[in-house]
């Protein structure tokens, strides 16, 4: 693929991406809070590999 062809491909979704960003709904705060309630170890993260002791 040459430079011109790559530029055409890179710009082909510009208008659709702008329309999507303008019209997509935001996540409702209540829905996010509900989804995070069931998350294990809320507020506590273990970064070491393997089980925490």
C-alpha angles and dihedrals in degrees: 000000000000127000095263093049090048090051091052092051093045093054099040096094098044098107094041092049092051092049091048093051092048097049108031116108121245120238111266112242091229092054092051092047090049092050093049095049091076094046111119119240094012109200093005122092130185112205098178117095116252130020119334115243 
